[in-house]
């Protein structure tokens, strides 16, 4: 079933795996009984060969747990996962040879030099001799670590460690690359640099990249397809454009002078054609309009007529944040703070 | 074969780490010397107790200090593994094709090398201080070997506990609770028939005492090879149990991450 749908048998008889990563109904619960926390509640998605696929969601949504299962670090309670057509639970060793992993935080041995880190990583994949040395030098060069190659990694900056992490994950030239929150905790400039590196990786032939992130822009920029994860499930999936275009029209944000009653504002705006999904939260009014620019004067008039004073108006093309709000029923920031609460 | 190769890579990693911390090497080398000289001076007059079979306390003490050094060096062996877990290094290894056993055995080989070097220093120092070691070179080798067996067992135990506890505080608490009592519930410092009877019985089941008894017999003028073989056999069995525990601990660790 899962196998057949993701696999194509060519006329030559060669089996070509089209879906390089397949997750089907993954369930994972940590802890026992009343302390149990359900990290994944039936997560499913499929990433095609040679593309960047992003799992987007707030902290605690279950993205990292999904990566841990797909990379054989831990097992699912239920469900099935295939990487390059191989079951991760049944054949973890085979899967490990095909994947490269950059986990959240870092995996750098800070007592060793950059080159020693890379060398050991290569050795574990059976590489040796000149081939290994050349590969290490090539990667150090490529990730701007050539000068620091023989210094102890303890002295590396956060960005350098992250680049070394990525270099290590690539040492055996894996078909599938997992990047779990690769830019979290990095300075904005370093993050931009990292985006360039990831984009370059993605353009390499036939590499499939699974990226998890809680930065909307990151998914938007880098991924060919995005799955929005909320509370351990995929709530929406598509290209960033598809997801955004499902929200027809523009977002209209109005800042009110005084907190307003939701009902009153709704009534005021109801008669205006093309304005939908009106929501008020204190002084913030949010609505959706077919053509934002044209709707604004009518909106302002209607509010003024009811004596509701307006401080500012902003019209925006739909963002992934809007998509998230639509599918998860809350804004990204709300979800983030909620998850942080839960963690405490 | 892969296991051996991977263990070798991991051993290199740990040894290199040690060599980069000169002050730590100094502590490692000086500590057993301090044990030997300190306890040697403290209990110097023990040989005068009626019934004490040896006239040279240093010679009596050396096997005890070697075993104690091995025990302490490996009892704390799980601490660097906790560092690795916290830094994400262990998880990186676990998603690579590295053999799980190598992650433990690399550490055990490393600590065994350390124990061997420390033991040689103690032996040389004891010889200078007047010990004879009538059992000769072979006896000394056997003594160091049983100390390494004990060290490897406690090293595996400590690594397994590190994987389960994942907190330095917990491991420190457990080891503090275990290491010193085990040392004193043995004949490391005092002849077994001169300690209280209940302690003698406990000592019979104490792995630390197995190593001390076997080591001391091996370097004596008339080694009791039956005794040595049985105690070494117990230690091998203990090592196998501890290795199984450590390997299982990896599975438990992976379920919980």
Interface residues (C-beta under 8 A of the other chain):
Chain A: X30 X68 X71 X72 X73 X74 X75 X93 X96 X97 X99 X101 X103 X104 X105 X106 X107 X108 X109 X110 X111 X112 X116 X120 X121 X123 X124 X125 X126 X152 X168
Chain B: X5 X6 X9 X13 X16 X17 X20 X84 X87 X88 X89 X91 X92 X93 X94 X95 X96 X97 X98 X254 X255 X256 X257
